[in-house]
Amino acid sequence: MQLYVSPTSPFARKVRVALIEKGLLDQVELVPVDPWASPDALLAVNPLSQVPTLVTDNGLAVANADTIIDYLERHHPQPRLVPADHAQRDAVLAGAAQAQGAIEFTVDIVIERRKDEAQRGHAMIERRLITLNRLLAHWERHFHRDIKHFMLDSIGVACALGYLDLRLPELEWRSQAPALADWQGWAEARASMHETTPPVT
Ligand SMILES: N[C@@H](CCC(=O)N[C@@H](CS)C(=O)NCC(=O)O)C(=O)O
């Protein structure tokens, strides 16, 4: 298998963490690309020009982090990242969707901030920041912090928080979410998180 990645992409990080948690990293060739440069190698497998993109051993190109993780989960079920039990599965997928939203909203802010001042969507940035702060408060109260299982929801939250550290350090989310910060300390000590720490760019 081949996985097209960029070193700072939080979406690609989720897949890399999943691969390490499943012990599959040695079965995958990581192909670093800059998706924003639309390189030919990436376009040849994914016209969306997005990372992550997985090319399976059968030559199937799969885009979208959660779709890729679902593929890995079905083809390599152990250890599970999504529980088999229906109620637990529903809860993990609901949490994972929230974490994916947090990553998408942070990316929205990053994209807006890279625009010229006159083109920048200040109202959008403000709305996304309010939402992220609301979500952090929600996670501080409700995130289960189950340190025995690093499932898809935990992977998503850990990657979302790591991306906040990378792109919005001024948010200082730890000061408003100390219990979540404790949990993130545990999560970041896991080999899968440690080995995928993004470079500061
Ligand atoms: N929904 C996708 C989003 C992937 C995504 O937006 N990746 C970014 C890098 S962080 C990208 O490749 N952007 C290039 C572009 O959109 O042109 C996922 O969950 O994997």
The ligand as a Gaussian input file, in Angstrom:
#p B3LYP/6-31G(d) Opt

LIG

0 1
 N      -12.034000      15.415000       4.252000
 C      -10.633000      15.166000       3.978000
 C       -9.884000      16.492000       4.021000
 C       -8.458000      16.350000       3.511000
 C       -7.785000      17.702000       3.338000
 O       -8.461000      18.757000       3.275000
 N       -6.449000      17.685000       3.238000
 C       -5.718000      18.908000       3.000000
 C       -4.367000      18.880000       3.719000
 S       -4.559000      19.156000       5.448000
 C       -5.419000      18.999000       1.513000
 O       -4.968000      18.038000       0.936000
 N       -5.691000      20.169000       0.927000
 C       -5.395000      20.438000      -0.454000
 C       -6.594000      20.961000      -1.179000
 O       -7.719000      20.921000      -0.608000
 O       -6.439000      21.404000      -2.316000
 C      -10.092000      14.156000       5.005000
 O      -10.702000      13.977000       6.068000
 O       -9.098000      13.483000       4.714000

